[in-house]
Amino acid sequence: MSGTIEIPERSGTAFTLGPGDLLTVIDPRGEQVADLLAFDAGDIREAISSGRTLDYAERIYLTTGDKLYSNRSNVLLEIVEDSVGRHDFLLTPCSFATFDHFYPQLPRHRGCFGNLAAALAPYGIEPDAIPTAFNCFMNVPVDSETGRLRVLPPISRAGDSIVFRAARDLIVGLTACSAPDSNGGTFKPIHYRVDSPA
């Protein structure tokens, strides 16, 4: 069992998980998104897939009991606990281009995409290999008639968490998101913990 580790605001990290390891992602202050990526440690061409996962789940809001699949239709992670129940698996990690498009009045920031790229580089994962992330705590309602997306503040409160169980050896990227709208207009840290099976 590891202690709780803090990801400072607007930054990211990467680490490995073994089969059966539990990854707990915690929102310590509330209303803060964490972008999560997973790659097969034995073949980094196999990565978490929004399209495969949502196809098999037959819905866009995932929670306890749902599995996150790879681009090869293999289970990488399973959600085993979730105190929030609202996360996003539609929108890509924010980036310089995101800031240019949505926040032209603000200083440019490399965002979660840049933070993930930097954190995953030592594992041989290049920027073009970064897929859509599972955005823990991100609140993206979809209009049932028009399909229009909105990004609203997360409904997570201080101490809320989501727990994933690894199905195989994985390389994981995790951030404290950098986009203003995604986090209720403020930037806060994310905490995480890894617990290994006995």
C-alpha positions in Angstrom: 0.0 0.0 0.0 1.3 3.4 -0.9 0.7 6.6 0.9 -1.5 9.3 -0.6 0.4 11.3 -3.2 -0.4 14.8 -4.3 -0.5 16.0 -7.9 -0.1 19.8 -7.7 -2.6 22.0 -9.5 -2.2 22.1 -13.3 0.4 19.3 -13.4 0.5 15.6 -14.1 2.4 12.4 -13.4 2.8 8.8 -14.6 3.3 5.5 -12.8 2.8 1.8 -13.2 0.1 -0.6 -11.8 0.2 -4.4 -11.5 -2.7 -6.8 -11.9 -5.2 -6.3 -9.1 -3.7 -3.0 -7.9 -6.3 -0.5 -6.7 -5.9 3.1 -7.8 -7.9 5.6 -5.7 -8.2 9.0 -7.3 -9.3 11.6 -4.7 -10.6 15.2 -5.2 -9.3 16.7 -1.9 -11.0 20.1 -2.2 -13.9 19.4 -4.5 -14.7 20.5 -8.1 -11.4 19.4 -9.6 -11.0 17.2 -12.6 -8.3 14.5 -13.1 -7.5 13.2 -16.6 -6.6 9.5 -16.5 -4.9 7.4 -19.2 -3.9 3.8 -19.2 -1.6 1.8 -21.5 -0.7 -1.9 -21.5 2.8 -2.0 -20.0 3.8 -4.8 -22.4 2.7 -3.1 -25.6 2.1 0.7 -25.3 0.2 0.6 -28.6 -2.7 -0.8 -26.6 -4.3 2.1 -24.8 -7.6 3.1 -23.1 -10.4 3.6 -25.6 -13.3 5.9 -25.1 -15.1 4.5 -28.2 -14.7 0.8 -27.2 -15.7 1.5 -23.6 -18.8 3.5 -24.4 -19.8 1.1 -27.1 -19.7 -1.9 -24.6 -21.3 0.1 -21.7 -24.1 1.5 -24.0 -24.1 4.8 -22.1 -21.8 7.7 -21.6 -21.8 8.1 -17.8 -19.7 5.4 -16.2 -19.6 4.4 -12.5 -19.1 1.4 -10.2 -19.0 -1.9 -12.0 -18.1 -0.4 -15.4 -15.0 -1.5 -17.2 -12.6 0.6 -19.2 -11.6 -1.1 -22.4 -8.6 -0.7 -24.7 -8.5 -0.2 -28.4 -8.1 -3.9 -28.7 -11.3 -4.6 -26.6 -9.4 -5.8 -23.6 -10.3 -4.6 -20.1 -7.6 -2.4 -18.6 -9.4 -1.0 -15.5 -12.6 -1.7 -13.6 -14.4 1.0 -11.5 -14.9 -0.7 -8.1 -16.0 2.3 -6.0 -17.3 5.7 -6.9 -18.7 8.4 -4.6 -19.5 10.8 -7.4 -21.1 9.0 -10.3 -20.5 11.7 -12.9 -17.3 11.6 -15.0 -16.6 12.3 -18.7 -15.2 10.0 -21.4 -16.0 12.2 -24.4 -13.6 15.2 -24.3 -9.9 15.1 -25.1 -7.2 16.4 -22.7 -7.0 20.2 -22.7 -3.9 21.6 -24.6 -2.4 24.8 -26.0 -4.9 24.5 -28.9 -7.8 24.2 -26.4 -6.7 27.4 -24.7 -6.4 29.2 -28.1 -9.9 28.1 -29.0 -11.9 28.5 -25.7 -9.7 30.9 -23.6 -8.1 33.3 -26.0 -8.1 36.0 -23.4 -6.0 33.9 -21.0 -2.3 33.0 -21.0 -1.7 29.8 -23.0 -1.2 26.6 -21.0 0.0 23.2 -22.2 -2.9 21.7 -20.2 -3.5 18.1 -19.4 -2.3 17.0 -22.9 1.1 18.6 -22.4 1.4 17.4 -18.8 0.5 13.8 -19.8 3.0 13.9 -22.8 5.8 15.0 -20.5 4.9 12.5 -17.8 4.6 9.6 -20.2 7.6 10.3 -22.3 10.0 8.3 -20.1 7.8 5.3 -20.9 8.3 5.7 -24.6 4.7 7.1 -25.2 4.7 9.9 -27.7 2.2 12.8 -27.9 0.5 11.4 -30.9 -0.3 8.2 -29.0 -2.3 10.0 -26.3 -6.0 9.1 -26.7 -9.1 10.6 -25.1 -8.7 10.4 -21.3 -11.2 9.2 -18.7 -11.9 12.5 -17.0 -12.5 11.7 -13.4 -15.1 14.1 -11.8 -15.7 16.1 -15.0 -19.3 17.1 -15.5 -20.3 17.2 -19.2 -24.1 17.0 -19.6 -25.5 16.3 -23.1 -28.7 17.8 -24.4 -30.9 14.8 -25.3 -32.5 16.6 -28.2 -29.6 18.4 -29.9 -26.6 16.5 -28.5 -25.0 19.8 -27.5 -22.3 19.4 -24.8 -21.8 21.7 -21.9 -18.9 21.8 -19.4 -20.1 22.5 -15.9 -18.3 22.5 -12.6 -17.8 19.0 -11.2 -20.4 17.8 -8.6 -17.5 16.3 -6.6 -17.1 17.6 -3.1 -14.0 17.6 -0.9 -12.8 14.0 -0.2 -14.8 12.4 -3.0 -13.1 9.6 -4.8 -13.2 6.9 -7.5 -11.4 3.6 -7.3 -10.1 1.5 -10.2 -8.8 -2.1 -10.2 -6.1 -2.8 -12.8 -6.7 -5.9 -14.9 -3.1 -6.2 -16.1 0.3 -4.5 -15.9 -0.4 -0.8 -16.9 1.3 2.5 -17.4 -1.0 5.2 -16.0 -1.0 9.0 -16.6 -2.9 11.2 -14.2 -3.4 14.9 -14.0 -4.9 17.8 -12.0 -6.7 19.5 -14.9 -5.7 22.9 -16.1 -8.9 24.1 -17.9 -10.9 26.8 -16.1 -14.4 25.7 -17.1 -13.8 22.1 -16.2 -12.9 23.0 -12.6 -15.4 25.7 -11.6 -13.0 28.4 -12.4 -10.2 27.5 -9.9 -7.3 25.1 -10.0 -6.7 22.6 -7.2 -4.5 19.5 -6.6 -5.5 15.9 -7.0 -4.6 13.1 -4.6 -4.1 9.4 -5.5 -3.2 6.2 -3.7 -2.1 2.7 -5.0 -3.0 -0.3 -2.9 -1.6 -3.7 -4.0 -3.5 -7.0 -3.3 -2.3 -9.0 -0.3 
